Amino acid sequence: MIQPYKIGIVAGESSGDQLGAGLICALKVYYPDAIFEGIGGSKMAKEGFVSLFPIDRLSVMGFIEPLKRLPELFRIRKNLFQYFCDGKFDLVVGIDSPDFNLGLEEKLRNKGIKTAHYVSPSVWVWRQGRVKKIARAVDLMITLFPFEKSFYQQHSIPVVCVGHPLAEELPIQGEKNKARQALGLTDGPVLTLMPGSRASEIQKLGSLFLNVAQHCKNSLPDLQVIIPAATLERKSQLDQILDDHPLLEVVLLDDQSLLAMAAADVVLLSSGTSTLEAMLLKKPMVVAYRLGRLTYALVSRMVKVKYVALPNLLAGEPLVPEFLEENATIKNLSGAVMRFFEHPEQAKKLQKRFISIHESLKCGGNEAAAKALVALIGAP
């Protein structure tokens, strides 16, 4: 009797959960009886994935927070390594979370298990020496952006660029009215706030974003404010912060981040994958991020690029305003948000650029990633 393929996937945050769900769906076309296990979230679970640990346990950022959690993270990685080895898995795919996944992938590869990493670490931004570890850790690197592929080719690492799956799924022209109807919003101006999917991000940006929204609402009395919460834990955290802003009416959603952005006129968000999603939805955006003084001081000295927001990185110029650390103030953020509301011609100009970038990212998405992995481990 032929044993079903065993495919391990390790995703460390909500964006990885979404990518993982799409990848599982595409792989099931080739391996309908495959077993998918590892670490993932609710979207992956809907595809039949079994998570051995809660995905939130890997959602750490910066330098300081991971140090506090090192014993737990090492224990989880050790347990995963043993589980994948004992189970004789055919393939293990790490989705993002490179500091956790690359070490796991390297150990598994040394044991003869095929490994792939989905979403390139930002080696072209900083810590370029990591490319040597990547070469040891993976049989295949799967990148989202074309410029990343050439970097890995220069270092003789097997690579395939699949674009971003959302570039395939989302239409070139958005449907703002349908999104607003689905959320019960009026035709008035809408501001979507996305302070992040990690507890630490919301701690640093949640209250700031609400203060910005209140400032904007003083100028736009009919402004509608919505916030999609990535998880129930983040929703509870946001609820507590909202208690300190009783005068601001906010629609707090369970997930539904794409719908929340689709309904918006402007999005105020933390730097990360959500900036790419907002761009694919053709939404004017203002980007902010706070790492903490010590972490920012360390990182800023090593970063080799001018921008942090993905639309700016992809364009090679500051298409959208971004404010980091001490520059992420109520004044700066509310001023940038209000400029989009007050000057709609700027928004339209920006949307045209976003359409061009969207087209460049349509490289096959989940289906292309699945085909590359099938070529790696063999068709059933």
Phi, psi and chi 1 to 4 in degrees:
 res  aa     phi    psi   chi1   chi2   chi3   chi4
   1 MET       -  129.9 -177.7  176.5  178.0      -
   2 ILE   -74.3  126.5  -61.1  175.7      -      -
   3 GLN   -77.3  141.7  -64.9  -64.7  -42.6      -
   4 PRO   -66.5  150.5   24.7  -33.8      -      -
   5 TYR   -65.0  144.3  -85.3   67.2      -      -
   6 LYS  -114.6  120.1  -69.0 -175.7  175.4 -179.5
   7 ILE  -123.0  118.3  -61.4  174.4      -      -
   8 GLY   -91.6  140.0      -      -      -      -
   9 ILE  -135.3  135.0  -60.0  177.4      -      -
  10 VAL  -126.9  108.0 -179.2      -      -      -
  11 ALA  -114.6  139.3      -      -      -      -
  12 GLY  -109.9   -0.9      -      -      -      -
  13 GLU  -159.9 -179.9   53.6 -172.8  -83.1      -
  14 SER   -63.9  -37.5   58.2      -      -      -
  15 SER   -65.1  -37.4   59.3      -      -      -
  16 GLY   -68.2  -34.2      -      -      -      -
  17 ASP   -61.1  -41.6 -178.3   34.9      -      -
  18 GLN   -67.2  -44.3 -174.8  163.5  -30.4      -
  19 LEU   -63.7  -40.9  -75.6  173.5      -      -
  20 GLY   -62.9  -40.6      -      -      -      -
  21 ALA   -62.1  -44.5      -      -      -      -
  22 GLY   -65.0  -38.1      -      -      -      -
  23 LEU   -66.2  -43.5 -179.0   61.6      -      -
  24 ILE   -60.5  -45.0  -66.8  169.3      -      -
  25 CYS   -58.5  -42.8 -176.7      -      -      -
  26 ALA   -70.4  -37.8      -      -      -      -
  27 LEU   -69.5  -29.9  -76.7  170.2      -      -
  28 LYS   -66.3  -18.0  -74.4 -165.9  -67.2 -171.1
  29 VAL   -64.6  -37.6  173.2      -      -      -
  30 TYR   -90.8  -33.5  -60.0   93.4      -      -
  31 TYR  -127.2   72.7  -49.5  112.1      -      -
  32 PRO   -62.4  -23.2   20.7  -32.2      -      -
  33 ASP  -102.6    8.4  -60.7  -39.4      -      -
  34 ALA   -64.4  151.7      -      -      -      -
  35 ILE  -101.2  126.4  -65.4  169.9      -      -
  36 PHE  -116.3  118.1  -63.8   93.7      -      -
  37 GLU  -142.9  160.9  -64.6  178.7  -35.5      -
  38 GLY   148.6 -122.4      -      -      -      -
  39 ILE  -131.4  127.2  -62.7 -179.3      -      -
  40 GLY  -161.1 -179.2      -      -      -      -
  41 GLY  -112.9 -160.7      -      -      -      -
  42 SER   -65.9  -35.6   58.4      -      -      -
  43 LYS   -66.8  -40.6  -67.2 -177.6  176.4   66.4
  44 MET   -68.5  -36.3  -67.6  167.5   65.6      -
  45 ALA   -61.1  -35.4      -      -      -      -
  46 LYS   -65.3  -20.5  -70.0  178.3 -178.9  177.2
  47 GLU   -93.0    8.5  -65.8  -65.6  -25.5      -
  48 GLY    94.6    8.3      -      -      -      -
  49 PHE   -75.4  141.6 -178.5   83.9      -      -
  50 VAL  -109.3  116.7  175.9      -      -      -
  51 SER   -92.7  127.4 -170.8      -      -      -
  52 LEU   -84.6  -21.2  -53.4  174.1      -      -
  53 PHE  -140.7  153.5  -61.5   91.4      -      -
  54 PRO   -63.6  137.9  -19.3   31.6      -      -
  55 ILE   -62.7  -28.9 -169.2  171.6      -      -
  56 ASP   -61.6  -23.4  -84.9   -4.0      -      -
  57 ARG   -68.3  -18.4  -56.6  -39.9  -60.0  160.5
  58 LEU   -99.0   -5.5  -61.2 -167.4      -      -
  59 SER   -82.4   73.0  -63.3      -      -      -
  60 VAL  -122.1  157.9  -67.1      -      -      -
  61 MET  -142.0  163.9   58.4  177.3  -73.3      -
  62 GLY    72.6 -156.6      -      -      -      -
  63 PHE  -104.4  -40.1  -69.7  111.2      -      -
  64 ILE   -75.0  -48.3  -53.7  -55.6      -      -
  65 GLU   -59.4  -46.1 -173.5 -179.2   -3.9      -
  66 PRO   -61.0  -34.1  -25.3   35.5      -      -
  67 LEU   -60.4  -38.1  -72.1  175.6      -      -
  68 LYS   -66.7  -26.0  -62.8  176.4 -178.4  177.5
  69 ARG  -106.8    9.0  -61.9  -97.5  -50.8  -78.9
  70 LEU   -54.8  -47.2  -88.3  179.9      -      -
  71 PRO   -57.1  -43.0  -26.3   36.4      -      -
  72 GLU   -66.4  -43.3  179.2 -170.4    7.0      -
  73 LEU   -64.7  -40.8  -67.3  171.4      -      -
  74 PHE   -63.3  -39.6  -78.7  142.5      -      -
  75 ARG   -65.2  -43.1 -174.4  176.5   68.1 -105.5
  76 ILE   -62.7  -44.7  -68.5  174.0      -      -
  77 ARG   -65.1  -39.6 -170.4  159.9   66.5  179.3
  78 LYS   -62.4  -43.3 -179.8 -179.8  178.7 -179.5
  79 ASN   -66.1  -39.4  -71.7  -19.7      -      -
  80 LEU   -64.6  -45.1  -76.1  173.0      -      -
  81 PHE   -56.3  -48.3  169.3   75.1      -      -
  82 GLN   -64.2  -39.9 -160.3   62.9   51.2      -
  83 TYR   -64.8  -46.0 -171.4   84.8      -      -
  84 PHE   -66.8  -36.5  -68.6  143.3      -      -
  85 CYS   -69.9  -48.9  -71.5      -      -      -
  86 ASP   -61.4  -35.6  -68.7  -13.9      -      -
  87 GLY   -82.2   -3.6      -      -      -      -
  88 LYS    51.8   55.7  -62.3 -178.8  179.5  178.8
  89 PHE   -68.1  146.0  -85.7   61.9      -      -
  90 ASP   -81.2  -27.4  -60.4  -76.8      -      -
  91 LEU  -158.3  142.1  168.8   71.1      -      -
  92 VAL  -129.0  127.6  173.6      -      -      -
  93 VAL  -114.4  120.0 -178.0      -      -      -
  94 GLY   -92.0  128.1      -      -      -      -
  95 ILE  -105.8  110.8  -59.5 -178.0      -      -
  96 ASP    56.3 -145.5 -147.7  -11.1      -      -
  97 SER    40.3   56.6  -58.3      -      -      -
  98 PRO   -64.2  -35.7   23.2  -34.1      -      -
  99 ASP   -63.0  -30.4  -69.6  -34.2      -      -
 100 PHE   -87.2  -47.5 -177.7   91.2      -      -
 101 ASN   -75.5  -37.5  -83.2  -33.7      -      -
 102 LEU   -64.1  -38.4  -72.5  173.8      -      -
 103 GLY   -64.2  -40.1      -      -      -      -
 104 LEU   -65.3  -45.1  174.9   62.4      -      -
 105 GLU   -61.9  -40.1  -69.1  157.7    8.8      -
 106 GLU   -63.5  -44.0 -177.4  176.3    2.0      -
 107 LYS   -64.9  -40.1  -69.0  179.8   66.5  177.4
 108 LEU   -67.8  -40.0  -69.1  169.4      -      -
 109 ARG   -64.2  -36.6 -168.0  175.8 -175.3 -138.2
 110 ASN   -64.6  -22.0  -72.5  -22.6      -      -
 111 LYS   -92.2    4.7  -72.1  -68.0 -174.8  179.4
 112 GLY    91.9    5.7      -      -      -      -
 113 ILE   -88.2  131.3  -65.4  175.5      -      -
 114 LYS   -65.3  139.2  -66.1  -70.6 -174.0 -179.5
 115 THR  -132.4  148.8   61.7      -      -      -
 116 ALA  -141.5  153.1      -      -      -      -
 117 HIS  -124.0  125.0 -166.2   85.5      -      -
 118 TYR  -106.8  118.6 -165.4  178.5      -      -
 119 VAL    91.1  108.3 -177.4      -      -      -
 120 SER   -65.5  136.2  169.0      -      -      -
 121 PRO   -61.0  159.1  -17.2   29.3      -      -
 122 SER   -81.9   55.8  -59.3      -      -      -
 123 VAL   -67.9  -22.3  -73.8      -      -      -
 124 TRP   -79.9   -7.2   34.7  -89.0      -      -
 125 VAL   -97.8  -48.1  176.4      -      -      -
 126 TRP  -160.3  165.0   67.9  -52.7      -      -
 127 ARG    51.6   54.4  -67.4  169.7   60.7 -163.8
 128 GLN   -66.2  -17.8  -68.2 -165.8   -3.3      -
 129 GLY   -62.1  -17.7      -      -      -      -
 130 ARG   -63.6  -16.7  -72.4  179.1  -65.7  171.3
 131 VAL   -62.6  -28.1   72.7      -      -      -
 132 LYS   -67.4  -40.1  -64.5  178.3 -178.4  178.5
 133 LYS   -68.3  -38.8 -178.3  172.1 -174.7  175.5
 134 ILE   -60.3  -41.3  -67.5  170.3      -      -
 135 ALA   -60.7  -34.7      -      -      -      -
 136 ARG   -78.7  -26.5  -62.6 -167.7  -55.9  -91.7
 137 ALA   -90.3  -29.1      -      -      -      -
 138 VAL  -124.1  145.4  -55.3      -      -      -
 139 ASP   -85.7  -20.9  -67.5  -69.0      -      -
 140 LEU  -155.0  132.8  178.5   67.5      -      -
 141 MET  -103.7  129.3  174.1   61.4   69.1      -
 142 ILE  -110.0  113.8  -55.9  172.9      -      -
 143 THR  -104.5  158.3   73.4      -      -      -
 144 LEU   -95.9  -23.2  -58.0 -176.9      -      -
 145 PHE  -122.5  139.2  -50.7  122.1      -      -
 146 PRO   -56.7  -38.9  -26.9   35.9      -      -
 147 PHE   -66.4  -22.8   68.1   84.2      -      -
 148 GLU   -71.4  -34.0  -65.1  173.5  -42.2      -
 149 LYS   -59.9  -44.0 -178.7  178.0  179.9  179.7
 150 SER   -64.6  -32.5   59.9      -      -      -
 151 PHE   -61.7  -46.0  177.1   86.8      -      -
 152 TYR   -71.7  -34.0  -73.5  103.4      -      -
 153 GLN   -62.8  -36.3  -72.7  174.4  -30.7      -
 154 GLN   -63.7  -25.5  -69.2  169.9   13.4      -
 155 HIS  -105.2   14.8  -69.8   86.3      -      -
 156 SER    57.3   37.7  -58.3      -      -      -
 157 ILE  -103.7  126.6  -65.0  174.6      -      -
 158 PRO   -55.0  129.5  -25.3   35.1      -      -
 159 VAL  -148.2  147.3   60.6      -      -      -
 160 VAL  -136.6  135.8   59.2      -      -      -
 161 CYS   -99.1  122.4  175.5      -      -      -
 162 VAL  -110.0    1.3  -58.2      -      -      -
 163 GLY    68.5 -172.8      -      -      -      -
 164 HIS   -97.3  130.3 -161.6  -74.1      -      -
 165 PRO   -51.7  -33.7  -27.7   35.6      -      -
 166 LEU   -67.0  -24.7  -79.8  176.9      -      -
 167 ALA   -64.6  -29.3      -      -      -      -
 168 GLU   -80.0  -37.6  -50.6  -70.1  -24.4      -
 169 GLU   -81.1  -37.6  -61.7  169.8   17.4      -
 170 LEU   -86.3  139.1  -64.8  176.0      -      -
 171 PRO   -70.1  154.4   27.2  -34.8      -      -
 172 ILE   -61.3  -40.3  -65.7  -63.7      -      -
 173 GLN  -103.0  127.0  -62.6  -66.3  -21.1      -
 174 GLY   -76.7  171.8      -      -      -      -
 175 GLU  -127.0   73.7  -62.1  178.7  -31.3      -
 176 LYS   -63.4  -42.7 -178.5  167.1   68.1  175.3
 177 ASN   -63.2  -41.9  -69.1  -24.8      -      -
 178 LYS   -63.2  -40.2  -74.9 -173.3  177.2  179.9
 179 ALA   -63.6  -40.2      -      -      -      -
 180 ARG   -68.2  -38.5  -69.0 -170.3  175.1 -169.9
 181 GLN   -63.3  -40.9  -70.2  173.7    7.3      -
 182 ALA   -63.5  -30.2      -      -      -      -
 183 LEU   -97.9    0.7  -65.6  174.9      -      -
 184 GLY    70.6   31.5      -      -      -      -
 185 LEU   -94.0  160.1  -58.9  173.3      -      -
 186 THR   -89.4 -175.0   70.7      -      -      -
 187 ASP   -81.7   -2.1  -68.2  -26.8      -      -
 188 GLY   -69.1  175.3      -      -      -      -
 189 PRO   -63.7  143.7   21.9  -32.2      -      -
 190 VAL  -128.4  130.5  175.2      -      -      -
 191 LEU  -117.5  123.3  171.9   63.6      -      -
 192 THR  -101.8  129.7  -67.1      -      -      -
 193 LEU  -105.7  132.9  -54.0  179.4      -      -
 194 MET  -136.4   82.9  -60.8 -173.5   64.1      -
 195 PRO   -75.7   -2.4   26.3  -33.5      -      -
 196 GLY   127.7  169.2      -      -      -      -
 197 SER  -106.0   -5.4   60.2      -      -      -
 198 ARG  -101.8  150.6  -59.6 -178.1  177.3  100.1
 199 ALA   -59.1  -41.7      -      -      -      -
 200 SER   -66.4  -34.5   54.4      -      -      -
 201 GLU   -66.1  -44.9  -70.6  174.3  -37.4      -
 202 ILE   -66.7  -35.1  -66.6  175.8      -      -
 203 GLN   -61.6  -38.6 -177.3 -179.6    4.8      -
 204 LYS   -84.5  -29.9  -68.5 -179.7  174.2   69.6
 205 LEU  -116.1  -18.9  -64.1  174.8      -      -
 206 GLY   -57.5  -56.3      -      -      -      -
 207 SER   -65.1  -38.3 -173.2      -      -      -
 208 LEU   -58.8  -47.9  171.5   64.4      -      -
 209 PHE   -63.3  -38.4  -80.9   17.9      -      -
 210 LEU   -66.9  -37.5  -69.9  171.1      -      -
 211 ASN   -64.6  -38.6  -73.5  -29.8      -      -
 212 VAL   -63.4  -44.6  170.5      -      -      -
 213 ALA   -60.6  -41.7      -      -      -      -
 214 GLN   -63.2  -40.8 -177.3   62.7   67.4      -
 215 HIS   -62.3  -42.7 -165.1  -83.5      -      -
 216 CYS   -67.6  -37.3  -67.1      -      -      -
 217 LYS   -67.0  -26.6 -166.3  170.6  177.5   65.1
 218 ASN   -63.2  -30.5  -67.5  -21.0      -      -
 219 SER   -91.4  -27.5  -60.0      -      -      -
 220 LEU  -124.1   85.4  -68.3  170.9      -      -
 221 PRO   -57.9  -28.7  -25.1   35.2      -      -
 222 ASP   -91.7   13.8   57.9  -17.7      -      -
 223 LEU   -63.6  131.8 -179.9   66.3      -      -
 224 GLN  -103.4  132.6  -59.2  164.7   94.9      -
 225 VAL  -117.5  127.2 -179.1      -      -      -
 226 ILE  -129.4  146.5   55.9  178.3      -      -
 227 ILE  -134.2  119.9  -54.1  177.7      -      -
 228 PRO   -86.9  124.9   29.2  -29.2      -      -
 229 ALA   -91.8  128.1      -      -      -      -
 230 ALA   -65.6  -35.7      -      -      -      -
 231 THR  -142.4  171.0   64.6      -      -      -
 232 LEU   -63.0  -35.9  -69.6  176.0      -      -
 233 GLU   -64.7  -42.3  -70.0   80.1    8.6      -
 234 ARG   -69.8  -32.9  -60.4  -67.4   77.5   77.4
 235 LYS   -64.8  -42.3 -174.2  176.1 -177.2 -179.0
 236 SER   -63.0  -39.7  175.9      -      -      -
 237 GLN   -64.1  -43.2 -174.9 -179.0    4.8      -
 238 LEU   -66.9  -37.2  -73.3  163.8      -      -
 239 ASP   -57.9  -41.8  -93.2  -34.0      -      -
 240 GLN   -65.0  -39.4  -66.8  178.5   17.0      -
 241 ILE   -68.4  -37.6  -62.6  173.8      -      -
 242 LEU   -63.7  -27.0  -77.2  167.4      -      -
 243 ASP   -59.8  -26.1  -72.0  -19.9      -      -
 244 ASP   -87.8    2.3  -63.7  -32.7      -      -
 245 HIS  -130.7   61.8  -61.6   77.8      -      -
 246 PRO   -66.9  -20.5   25.1  -34.9      -      -
 247 LEU   -84.9  -11.0  -60.1 -179.5      -      -
 248 LEU  -101.2  119.9 -178.3   63.9      -      -
 249 GLU   -85.9  123.5 -174.7  176.4  -17.6      -
 250 VAL  -130.8  138.6  173.9      -      -      -
 251 VAL   -93.7  111.6  177.4      -      -      -
 252 LEU   -99.9  118.6 -173.5   56.7      -      -
 253 LEU  -103.5  153.6  -56.5  172.3      -      -
 254 ASP   -85.6  104.1  -67.5  -43.3      -      -
 255 ASP    58.4 -126.9 -158.3   -0.6      -      -
 256 GLN    54.8   36.8  -58.2 -177.6   85.7      -
 257 SER   -63.7  -40.5   59.0      -      -      -
 258 LEU   -64.8  -41.3  -67.5  178.5      -      -
 259 LEU   -65.1  -40.5 -168.3   63.5      -      -
 260 ALA   -63.0  -39.9      -      -      -      -
 261 MET   -72.7  -38.3  -75.2 -170.3  -78.3      -
 262 ALA   -61.0  -32.1      -      -      -      -
 263 ALA   -79.9  -12.3      -      -      -      -
 264 ALA   -83.6  154.9      -      -      -      -
 265 ASP   -89.1  -37.4  -67.7  -62.7      -      -
 266 VAL  -140.8  145.3 -177.2      -      -      -
 267 VAL  -119.3  128.8 -178.7      -      -      -
 268 LEU  -106.4  120.2  172.3   60.4      -      -
 269 LEU  -148.3  161.9   70.3  173.4      -      -
 270 SER   -80.8  154.3   62.9      -      -      -
 271 SER   -66.7  139.5  177.5      -      -      -
 272 GLY   151.7 -161.7      -      -      -      -
 273 THR   -59.4  -30.7  -54.1      -      -      -
 274 SER   -62.8  -25.1   55.7      -      -      -
 275 THR   -67.5  -34.4   62.1      -      -      -
 276 LEU   -68.1  -42.5  177.9   70.2      -      -
 277 GLU   -61.6  -43.4  -65.1  169.5  -11.8      -
 278 ALA   -63.0  -37.5      -      -      -      -
 279 MET   -65.5  -42.9 -174.7 -155.4   70.9      -
 280 LEU   -65.8  -24.3  -67.6  172.3      -      -
 281 LEU   -88.3    1.4  -71.4  164.4      -      -
 282 LYS    62.3   41.1  -41.1  -56.7  176.4  -56.2
 283 LYS  -101.8  126.6  -64.9  -60.5  171.4  179.2
 284 PRO   -56.5  137.4  -22.0   32.6      -      -
 285 MET  -142.3  156.7   71.8 -172.4   82.4      -
 286 VAL  -124.8  128.3  177.3      -      -      -
 287 VAL  -110.3  136.1 -178.7      -      -      -
 288 ALA  -136.4  156.1      -      -      -      -
 289 TYR  -159.3  141.8 -147.5   69.1      -      -
 290 ARG  -133.3  120.8  -75.2  178.8  173.6  174.7
 291 LEU   -97.0  -20.8  -73.4  168.2      -      -
 292 GLY   105.2  145.9      -      -      -      -
 293 ARG   -58.5  -46.6  -69.6 -176.3  179.5 -179.9
 294 LEU   -65.7  -49.2  176.5   57.9      -      -
 295 THR   -61.7  -44.1  -58.9      -      -      -
 296 TYR   -63.2  -39.5 -177.1   73.9      -      -
 297 ALA   -62.0  -38.8      -      -      -      -
 298 LEU   -70.8  -46.6  -68.0  169.7      -      -
 299 VAL   -68.2  -44.2  170.2      -      -      -
 300 SER   -60.6  -25.0   60.0      -      -      -
 301 ARG   -78.3  -17.9  -64.5  178.9 -178.2 -178.7
 302 MET  -104.9  -16.2  -64.5 -177.4  -78.3      -
 303 VAL   -69.4  135.8  169.1      -      -      -
 304 LYS  -109.6   10.0  -60.6 -179.2 -178.8  -64.6
 305 VAL  -123.4  161.4  -65.8      -      -      -
 306 LYS   -82.5  -24.2  -64.8 -179.6 -179.9  178.7
 307 TYR  -126.5  160.9  -43.3  110.9      -      -
 308 VAL  -115.4  -29.3  -60.8      -      -      -
 309 ALA   -72.5  132.1      -      -      -      -
 310 LEU   -58.2  -39.6  -77.0  168.5      -      -
 311 PRO   -58.5  -37.7  -26.1   35.9      -      -
 312 ASN   -71.0  -38.6  -66.5  -17.6      -      -
 313 LEU   -64.1  -42.8  -74.7  167.9      -      -
 314 LEU   -68.9  -34.3  -70.7  166.9      -      -
 315 ALA   -84.7  -22.2      -      -      -      -
 316 GLY    74.2   19.0      -      -      -      -
 317 GLU  -157.4  161.5   60.5  178.2  -66.8      -
 318 PRO   -78.0   78.7   28.7  -34.5      -      -
 319 LEU   -67.3  -40.1  -70.4 -174.7      -      -
 320 VAL  -121.3  145.9  -57.8      -      -      -
 321 PRO   -70.2  137.2   20.9  -29.4      -      -
 322 GLU  -132.3  136.6   53.5 -179.0   56.2      -
 323 PHE  -128.8  120.3  -60.3   95.0      -      -
 324 LEU  -112.5  144.8  -51.1  180.0      -      -
 325 GLU    49.8 -117.4 -145.3   56.3   39.4      -
 326 GLU   -68.7  -16.9   69.6  -88.2    9.6      -
 327 ASN   -81.2  -11.1  -68.8  -39.1      -      -
 328 ALA   -83.1   80.5      -      -      -      -
 329 THR  -114.7  163.1   63.4      -      -      -
 330 ILE   -57.8  -44.2  -62.8  173.0      -      -
 331 LYS   -62.2  -50.1 -179.5  180.0  178.5 -179.0
 332 ASN   -64.4  -46.6  -74.2  -17.1      -      -
 333 LEU   -69.0  -45.6  -63.8  176.5      -      -
 334 SER   -66.5  -35.3   58.6      -      -      -
 335 GLY   -63.1  -42.9      -      -      -      -
 336 ALA   -68.3  -40.3      -      -      -      -
 337 VAL   -63.4  -46.3  168.3      -      -      -
 338 MET   -65.7  -30.3  -73.1  -54.9  -59.8      -
 339 ARG   -61.9  -36.2  -83.5 -168.1  -72.8  -83.8
 340 PHE   -68.9  -38.6  -78.4  124.6      -      -
 341 PHE   -68.3  -38.5  -79.9  116.2      -      -
 342 GLU   -84.2  -19.3  -66.4  169.1  -10.1      -
 343 HIS  -128.9   75.5  -59.1  -78.0      -      -
 344 PRO   -59.9  -22.3   18.9  -31.0      -      -
 345 GLU   -65.4  -31.1   71.5  -79.6   -0.8      -
 346 GLN   -66.5  -39.5  -68.4 -174.4   10.2      -
 347 ALA   -63.0  -43.3      -      -      -      -
 348 LYS   -64.5  -40.2  -69.5 -178.6  179.4  178.7
 349 LYS   -63.0  -41.3 -177.5  178.6  179.4 -179.2
 350 LEU   -65.4  -39.6 -174.4   61.0      -      -
 351 GLN   -62.5  -35.1  -73.1  162.6  -10.0      -
 352 LYS   -63.9  -40.2  -70.5 -178.3  179.7  179.3
 353 ARG   -66.4  -38.2  -68.3  -63.4  -54.3  -83.0
 354 PHE   -63.7  -37.0  -74.6  170.3      -      -
 355 ILE   -60.9  -42.9  -71.3  173.6      -      -
 356 SER   -63.1  -43.4  176.3      -      -      -
 357 ILE   -67.2  -39.5  -62.0  174.1      -      -
 358 HIS   -55.5  -47.3 -172.5  157.4      -      -
 359 GLU   -60.5  -36.5  -66.6  -75.8    6.9      -
 360 SER   -71.3  -17.8   72.7      -      -      -
 361 LEU   -97.2    4.6  -65.5  178.4      -      -
 362 LYS   -87.5   88.1  -63.8  179.3   70.8  173.2
 363 CYS  -121.2   16.2  -54.1      -      -      -
 364 GLY   114.9  -26.2      -      -      -      -
 365 GLY    56.9 -136.2      -      -      -      -
 366 ASN   -57.5  -41.2  -67.2  -42.1      -      -
 367 GLU   -64.0  -41.1  -73.2   71.4   22.6      -
 368 ALA   -66.4  -39.4      -      -      -      -
 369 ALA   -63.9  -43.3      -      -      -      -
 370 ALA   -62.7  -43.6      -      -      -      -
 371 LYS   -61.3  -39.7  -73.7 -179.5  179.9  178.5
 372 ALA   -65.4  -38.0      -      -      -      -
 373 LEU   -72.6  -36.0  -67.8  173.8      -      -
 374 VAL   -62.7  -41.4  170.4      -      -      -
 375 ALA   -63.2  -29.8      -      -      -      -
 376 LEU   -74.2  -44.8  178.5   64.1      -      -
 377 ILE  -105.9   -9.5   64.1  174.3      -      -
 378 GLY    97.9  144.8      -      -      -      -
 379 ALA   -75.8  148.1      -      -      -      -
 380 PRO   -67.4      -   23.6  -31.7      -      -
